[in-house]
Amino acid sequence: MTAPAELDDFARDTVQDALLTAEANDSTVVEAYTQRMLEHLTDAGETDDALACYHRARGIEVSGYGVNADSDTVDVFLSQFRQDVPRYNLTKTELETAVRRLAGFVRRCREGYSQQIEDASPAFDMVQDLEGALKTARKVRLFVLTNGLSKLRTLEADVGPDMAAEVKVWDLERLHRLLRSGTLHEPIVVDFVERFGAPLACLSTPETDRDYAVLMTIIPGGVLDNLYAEFGSRLLELNVRSFLQAKGAVNRGIRDTLINNPERFLAYNNGISATASRVETTTTPDGGLGIVRLHDLQIVNGGQTTASIHTTARRGKIDLGKVFVQAKVTVVSPERLLEIVPSISRYSNTQNKVTTADFSSNDGFHVDVEKLSRSVWAPSPTGDGQETHWFYERARGQYADELARRTPAQQRAWKLANPSRQKFTKTDLAKFENAWAQKPHLVSRGAEKNFREFMATISDATPPPVVDETSFRNLVAKAILFRQTEGIVSAQQYGGYRAQVVSYTIARLVRATDERLDLHAIWLTQGLSPALRDAIAELSRPVQASLVTPPNGANISEWCKNVKAWMRVEAIPWTVPAALESELLGRHAVRSRDRQQALLQDAARAQPLIDRAASVAAPIWLEAAAWAKENDQLEPFQRGLALNLGRRAERGLAPTDRQAKQGLALLQEAVLAGFQPQSPLPSDLFES
């Protein structure tokens, strides 16, 4: 049980964090609290990239939702937040009312609630997403998020017929245990005897190191399916990569083996690597060794295998009784976990050929950014001499912790030097960088998914990205560009989808200017010039119009996550205004050594794509363009690109890397839609 005084301090920190986040993000305090809670729960693996979206109507209320495409579970959230007292008790009546209103919202969605709200409402996409997901979901989890205290942990909820419901209460004490325990997740304890009726037979390897022990076992497919069904991505919290949907060749192979040859799965599959902080064993009736209980179970390699088994079992008829998976379980003390797990992941055989990335905040890149954020002073935008820091919150709660360690007088001075509006987190950093890198579709996929993509990119970089004062100042300039663009877009009063419009507008601006925006000038003034602000406002209008009119009436939020949305925005005709052109860096100024190196790296990575696109004969491109026009297929810019690629091929010119990527995508889309060229396509054309 947490000491009352410690809980009081944590309660004040929670309110302070919500207030600071609201100030930094120009949102209400309750919205800021919801956003922070969803970030904590995503980090803990309790949910997968949930989105904050508040909606209230008669008898219903919701603060956010999460739809995981790899699971048959839907999550909805409702916040109960008070800032007038340090901590308080959430009564049974208040909790039951919250659950009832949240369950009512789910029932409305199952009944077609999207027909009753305006298309322009920010909640429309949420309702539309949930309506689709609830048609195939087996269970709804209703989360009540509160900075109060609740003695109730289990309640019942009615979300309609033929649908299981689970209520999860995350109160102040539970959040405190999660954030102050030194771990990123609530420990998973699996009792095989209690859950499955028998211990899991295993072999124990000879002891070679006092810091760890290794057990070898064979796990039935039904056991992995059961564990993933309950714990989901929490099982993979320490995994260096998230589960890839069954789109790549390897996952298709896993799926095909499960369906067609389940009895051979053990022979064909590489198995999984797991860790535990403690293991309890027993002697089995035949004199062997059996695992009774694993504490703090984590799958650090084999996340694809585990999730593929679960997904395939849910979507198709397979005999899991014939599926077995080999497993290596490394038992390691909690204090050595973060040291040993990355090495286990790095040296294990992985299912997909990738460069592993350590996504934790302890990565050297983030540590270096943090150090610079504490030492580099930003100039005063008003000229009053008050220099400030841009505070990088490498780990959650660092800003509030730094503030809490000071007296009231010291706090005032510290906040002058470290204003809350200049605080940014690792997911903010990934947003700033990926918007600048012209990857707005990744930014639109949510904070955590975008962060993982960003980390995968920098981990692939050779040599690793340089983190010095110049790169830090450029990062801050990108942060200023992003945040002030948020204000500019808000002033246009588009009504919704501000986040998507912001990231796409920045990406299109960077593309139009060939990355020649003067980041140093933005750093020196800590703001955007009038010419740049006017250009952003002007450009945001066609960008917004493109995003909110997806093809075939598609869901706008989902459309914005698709690279095709970026391809369409990228094709918007827009000329840099003369006033802004005069402020841009000369083209030679951006060809620094680091930029040249990045271009060479990009070219090396793009060359296989260029080679594959160049292998397509000119007549095929021209046939594709004509076929698409006759059959009203593809986007207009795709048809034009096919024609352009055909003409380049006729002249013996190779495509650019951008043309190659987009050309292969349109050709694959055309083939799937029925296009059949007269000459055969190269057999390896669409390899990933």
C-alpha positions, 0 to 999 in steps of 0.5 A: 500500500502506498504511503498517504504522503507519497500519494498526495505528492503524486496526486499534485504531480499528476494535476501539475502535469495535466496543467502544464500539458494543457498550457503547452498544447493549448487544450483543456486540462481534462483533454490533456489529462486524457492524452497523458493517460493514454500515453502511459497506457500505450507505453505500458502495453495496456492499449495500442495507440489509443486516440483522445477524442471527447464526445458527450450527448444525452446519456453517453460520454467518451474521452477516447478510443483504441482499435487494434487491427491485430486483435478482436478487442476494442477499447473505449475510455472516459476520464474522471478528473478533478484539480481542486483537491490533491486526491479524492475518492471516486464514489461507487455511484460516480464510477457506475455512472461513468461506466454506464455512460461509456457503455451507452456510447458503445451501444449507440455505435453498434446501432449506427450512431454515425448517422446521427452526428455531423460529418464535420464533427471531430467525433465522426471518425471515432464513431465510424472507426468503432462502428466498423471495428465492433462488427468483428470484435469479440470484446469491448474494454471500458477504461475509467481513467481517474486521478481519484482513488477507487476501491472498486476494480470489477464492475459489469457493463452492458454493451449490447447482445453477443459482446463481452465487456470488461471494465478496467479502472485506472485510478491514482494508486494504480498509475502510481504503481506503474510509473514509480515502480521503475518498470514500463509495464505491469508484470505478467504472471502466468500460472500454467497449472491454474490456467492450463491444468498442468505444468509446462515440461522443460529442460534446464540448461547447465548454469553458466552465469549467476545473473541468468538461467535458461529453460528450453520448452515446447509451448502448445499453440493454444497456450500462446493464443490464450496468453496473447488474447488476454495480454495482447501487446503487453507481452511484447513490451520489451520487444524491439519491434512491434508485430507486423501485420500478415502482409510480408512474405514471412507472416504469410508463410506463418499463416499458410503453415498454420492453415495448411500444415499445422503439424509442421509448424514446429519444424518450420518456425524459428520459435520464440525467445522470452524472459522472466524475472522469476520461475517456479518449477516442479517435478513432473510425474515422469521425473522431469522438470515442469514450469509452474509459474513465470513472473514478469513474462515478456516475449522479446523475439517471436512477437510475429509468431505469437500474434500471427497464431492468435490472429490466424486462429481468430480469422480462420479455422485452424487446428491449434491442437497440432501447433507447437512452438519451441521456446527459450526462456531466459530467467534474469533479475529485474535489475539486469533486464534492460541490459540483457534483453536488447542483446537477446533480441539482437543476436536471436534469429528474427522472423523478418530481416530488419535492423533491430532498434532499442525503442526505450528512452535510455537509447543513446540518441535520447540521452544526448538530446536530453543533455543538450536540452539542459545546457543549450540556451535559446535566445530571447524572442523579445530581446529582454535578455531572458534566455531559456531552455527547450526541456526534453522530457526523455522519461515521463514526468521529468519536468514535474519532478524537476519542478517539485524538487524546488521551493515555490520561489525556486520554482518561479525562477526555474519556470522562467528558464524552462517554460512549460510551453517549451517542454517536448517529449520523445513522441513530440520529437518524432512528430517534428522530425517525421513531418520535416522528413515528409512522412506525414502519413506516419505522423498520422498513425499516432504518437507511439507508432510514429515514434517506433517508425522514427526510431527504426529509421535512425537505427538503420542510419549508417553512421548514426545521426550526429547529436550536437548543438547544431542538430539540437538547434535545428530540432528546436526550430522544427519544433517551433515550426510545428507548434506555430503551424498548429496555431496557424491552422487552428486560426483557419477554423477548418473544424477538424483534423488539425493534427493531420493538416499540420503535419501534411502542410509542413511536409508539403512546405518542406517539399516545395522549398527543397528543405531550404527553410532557414532553421537557423533564423527560426532558432535565432528569432524563436518564431516564424517570419510573417512571410512564412506564416502567410505561406503556411496559412495559404498552403494549408487550404488546398492541403486540408481540402485534399485530406477531407475528400478521400477517394471512394468516401473512405474514412478520413483518419484512415486515409491520412495514414496511407502513403497515397494521401501523401502522394496526392498532397505532394502532387498539389500545384503550389508555388512558393510565394515570392516573399518567402522565396527571398528568405530561403537558403541558397541551394548550395547552403543546404548541401552540407556534409551531413546532408550529402551523406544523408543523400548518399545513404538514401540513394543506396537504399533506393537503388533496388527500387530504381532497378526494379522499376527500370526493369519494366519495359516502356510499353507496359507503363504506357499500357497501364496509363491507357488501361487506367484511363479507359477503366477509370482506375488509379488517381489522375496523378498516378496515370500521369506518372505511368505515362511519364515513366513510359516516356522516360523508359523510351529515352533510356532514362532511369526513374528517380527514387520517388518515381520508382517508389510511386511507379511500383505502387501504382503498377501493383495497384493496377495489377490487383485491379485487373490490369494484364500487360501484353508482355509479362512483368518481371517475377520479382517486381513487387518484392518488399 
